[in-house]
Amino acid sequence: MASPLVVNILELTRRPGTDKDLVVAVPATILSLDDPRVADDQDVDVDIHLESVSGGIVVTGTAVA
């Protein structure tokens, strides 16, 4: 099963300035968190913005448990 956090960046790398948003809720267990405040059965809300720039991709966002 593919992870909901895996993003195909091929379309982003074709043109600088191209962007993509990703908003998902993932189980804390797939993130391998080492924080007792986050229960294994808890979801983590991930909200990120990816933007293609010359020479790479900039990723900004948040992950909230």
C-alpha positions as CSV (number, residue, x, y, z in Angstrom):
1,M,0.0,0.0,0.0
2,A,1.4,3.4,-1.0
3,S,1.8,6.0,1.8
4,P,-0.5,9.0,1.5
5,L,2.6,11.1,2.2
6,V,4.3,10.0,-1.1
7,V,3.9,12.7,-3.7
8,N,4.7,12.3,-7.4
9,I,6.8,15.4,-8.1
10,L,7.3,14.8,-11.8
11,E,4.8,17.5,-12.8
12,L,6.3,19.9,-10.3
13,T,9.8,19.6,-11.7
14,R,8.8,20.5,-15.3
15,R,8.3,24.2,-14.6
16,P,9.5,26.4,-11.8
17,G,6.6,28.1,-10.0
18,T,4.4,25.0,-10.3
19,D,2.8,24.2,-6.9
20,K,0.7,21.6,-5.2
21,D,-1.1,21.3,-1.9
22,L,-1.4,18.1,0.1
23,V,-3.9,17.8,3.0
24,V,-4.1,14.3,4.6
25,A,-4.7,12.7,8.0
26,V,-2.4,9.8,8.7
27,P,-2.1,7.4,11.6
28,A,0.7,8.4,14.0
29,T,2.1,4.9,13.7
30,I,3.4,5.5,10.1
31,L,5.4,8.5,11.2
32,S,7.4,6.7,13.8
33,L,7.0,9.4,16.3
34,D,8.9,9.2,19.6
35,D,6.6,11.4,21.7
36,P,4.5,10.0,24.5
37,R,1.9,12.8,24.0
38,V,0.9,11.3,20.6
39,A,-1.0,8.0,21.0
40,D,-0.4,5.3,18.4
41,D,-4.1,5.2,17.5
42,Q,-4.2,9.0,17.0
43,D,-4.3,10.7,13.6
44,V,-1.9,13.4,12.6
45,D,-3.3,16.1,10.3
46,V,-0.7,17.0,7.6
47,D,-1.1,20.2,5.5
48,I,1.8,21.0,3.2
49,H,2.5,23.2,0.2
50,L,5.1,22.1,-2.4
51,E,6.5,24.6,-4.9
52,S,9.0,24.0,-7.6
53,V,11.9,26.4,-7.7
54,S,15.0,26.5,-9.9
55,G,17.1,23.6,-8.6
56,G,14.6,21.9,-6.4
57,I,11.3,21.8,-4.5
58,V,10.4,23.9,-1.4
59,V,8.0,22.2,1.1
60,T,6.3,24.2,3.8
61,G,3.5,23.2,6.1
62,T,2.4,21.7,9.4
63,A,1.7,18.4,11.1
64,V,-0.7,18.5,14.0
65,A,-1.6,15.6,16.3
